[in-house]
Amino acid sequence: YICSFPGCKGKFNRKYGLKSHMDIHKKEKKHVCQERHCTSAFKRKHDLTRHAKIHSNYRPYSCKRCHKSFPRSDALSSHYRT
């Protein structure tokens, strides 16, 4: 399944992958964070769900050097790079 958006080279093994991908080409960001004082909004529900973890106190990923903890593994990876 190939994205038909001009200039995009997205290719997917499943129709669902293409359908989900097409949301990134839309201008509207209809998935808005409901957390107080947060103004984040996303094109895909998946991205809002991932974002919501930053508002949680659950931080299962910790740095072995400084012991700082993170809600997502990619945030820990970014911490290690800096």
Residue frames relative to the residue before (quaternion, step in Angstrom):
aa qw qx qy qz dx dy dz
Y 1.0000 0.0000 0.0000 0.0000 0.00 0.00 0.00
I 0.1250 -0.8194 0.5594 0.0071 3.55 -0.64 1.19
C 0.4759 -0.6661 0.4987 0.2847 3.55 -0.99 0.90
S 0.2986 -0.7793 0.5318 0.1439 3.56 -0.90 0.98
F 0.4373 0.6961 -0.4653 0.3281 3.60 1.27 0.05
P 0.5351 -0.6573 0.4198 0.3247 3.63 -0.81 0.95
G 0.8274 0.2095 -0.1844 0.4873 3.55 -0.84 1.03
C 0.6162 0.5352 -0.3525 0.4579 3.59 1.24 -0.17
K 0.2083 -0.7939 0.5632 0.0956 3.56 -0.96 0.88
G 0.2745 0.8013 -0.4896 0.2072 3.58 1.22 0.49
K 0.0076 -0.7752 0.6309 -0.0307 3.56 -0.98 0.97
F 0.0727 -0.8212 0.5656 -0.0216 3.56 -0.93 0.93
N 0.4885 -0.6746 0.4816 0.2727 3.55 -1.13 0.71
R 0.7814 0.2447 -0.1188 0.5617 3.57 1.18 -0.59
K 0.6061 -0.5702 0.4193 0.3629 3.54 -1.18 0.63
Y 0.6203 0.5523 -0.3376 0.4430 3.58 1.04 -0.79
G 0.6200 0.5527 -0.3408 0.4404 3.59 1.00 -0.78
L 0.6616 0.4874 -0.2959 0.4870 3.56 0.97 -0.86
K 0.6435 0.5298 -0.3247 0.4469 3.59 0.93 -0.90
S 0.6640 0.4923 -0.2942 0.4798 3.58 0.93 -0.89
H 0.6446 0.5386 -0.3052 0.4487 3.56 0.98 -0.88
M 0.6277 0.5748 -0.3428 0.3976 3.61 0.94 -0.83
D 0.5579 0.6120 -0.3886 0.4041 3.60 1.16 -0.49
I 0.6330 0.5505 -0.3532 0.4141 3.62 1.02 -0.63
H 0.6485 0.5156 -0.3202 0.4594 3.59 1.20 -0.37
K 0.5570 0.5950 -0.3941 0.4247 3.60 1.26 -0.19
K 0.4802 -0.6825 0.4743 0.2805 3.58 -1.08 0.67
E 0.6708 0.5226 -0.3084 0.4265 3.57 1.02 -0.72
K 0.1980 -0.7397 0.6327 0.1159 3.52 -1.18 0.68
K 0.0506 -0.8713 0.4881 -0.0084 3.54 0.21 1.30
H 0.6459 0.4848 -0.3279 0.4902 3.61 1.24 -0.14
V 0.0323 -0.8413 0.5355 -0.0659 3.54 -0.09 1.39
C 0.4769 -0.6574 0.5068 0.2892 3.55 -1.00 0.87
Q 0.3117 -0.7783 0.5245 0.1483 3.57 -0.85 1.02
E 0.4537 0.6914 -0.4490 0.3385 3.58 1.27 -0.04
R 0.5498 -0.6321 0.4410 0.3220 3.57 -0.97 0.90
H 0.8434 0.1487 -0.1660 0.4889 3.58 -1.01 0.95
C 0.5874 0.5344 -0.3980 0.4594 3.61 1.18 0.25
T 0.1860 -0.8114 0.5493 0.0729 3.57 -0.78 1.04
S 0.3855 0.7473 -0.4696 0.2692 3.59 1.22 0.27
A 0.0112 0.7678 -0.6400 0.0276 3.53 -1.13 0.80
F 0.1637 -0.8137 0.5570 0.0273 3.55 -1.07 0.79
K 0.5208 -0.6354 0.4811 0.3059 3.52 -1.22 0.54
R 0.7800 0.2577 -0.1300 0.5552 3.57 1.09 -0.72
K 0.5526 -0.6226 0.4471 0.3274 3.57 -1.03 0.85
H 0.5913 0.5876 -0.3532 0.4246 3.57 1.06 -0.78
D 0.6762 0.4948 -0.2949 0.4593 3.58 0.93 -0.85
L 0.6230 0.5156 -0.3356 0.4831 3.60 1.09 -0.67
T 0.6379 0.5283 -0.3234 0.4577 3.58 0.95 -0.85
R 0.6570 0.4962 -0.2989 0.4824 3.57 0.96 -0.87
H 0.6454 0.5320 -0.3068 0.4542 3.59 0.98 -0.89
A 0.6253 0.5864 -0.3414 0.3855 3.59 0.92 -0.90
K 0.5696 0.6140 -0.3794 0.3931 3.59 1.13 -0.52
I 0.6109 0.5671 -0.3703 0.4099 3.61 1.08 -0.54
H 0.6572 0.5046 -0.3068 0.4683 3.59 1.20 -0.44
S 0.5961 0.5786 -0.3449 0.4370 3.57 1.28 -0.20
N 0.4537 -0.6624 0.5162 0.2982 3.56 -1.20 0.44
Y 0.5170 0.6270 -0.4191 0.4048 3.58 1.28 -0.08
R 0.0987 0.7975 -0.5781 0.1414 3.57 -0.45 1.25
P 0.0580 -0.8709 0.4879 0.0073 3.57 0.29 1.26
Y 0.6810 0.4733 -0.2867 0.4796 3.62 1.22 -0.28
S 0.0393 0.8327 -0.5502 0.0491 3.60 -0.52 1.14
C 0.5263 -0.6250 0.4944 0.2965 3.46 -1.23 0.73
K 0.4180 -0.7248 0.4941 0.2359 3.57 -0.84 0.96
R 0.6603 0.5096 -0.3041 0.4603 3.58 1.22 -0.39
C 0.8344 0.1835 -0.0690 0.5151 3.58 0.63 -1.12
H 0.4076 -0.7574 0.4172 0.2936 3.60 1.36 -0.13
K 0.3574 0.6943 -0.5297 0.3311 3.59 1.19 0.43
S 0.2169 -0.8037 0.5421 0.1149 3.61 -0.94 0.81
F 0.2038 -0.7849 0.5830 0.0496 3.53 -1.25 0.66
P 0.4975 -0.6777 0.4541 0.2950 3.60 -1.10 0.64
R 0.7832 0.2283 -0.1206 0.5656 3.60 1.20 -0.46
S 0.5738 -0.6182 0.4193 0.3358 3.56 -1.10 0.72
D 0.6356 0.5300 -0.3472 0.4410 3.61 1.03 -0.66
A 0.6111 0.5341 -0.3531 0.4654 3.60 1.12 -0.54
L 0.6314 0.5082 -0.3261 0.4865 3.59 1.06 -0.73
S 0.6346 0.5278 -0.3256 0.4612 3.59 0.96 -0.83
S 0.6457 0.5064 -0.3101 0.4800 3.58 0.99 -0.83
H 0.6169 0.5458 -0.3322 0.4595 3.58 1.03 -0.79
Y 0.6624 0.5045 -0.3046 0.4626 3.58 0.94 -0.88
R 0.6548 0.5182 -0.3188 0.4484 3.60 1.01 -0.74
T 0.7151 0.3884 -0.2536 0.5230 3.60 1.09 -0.56
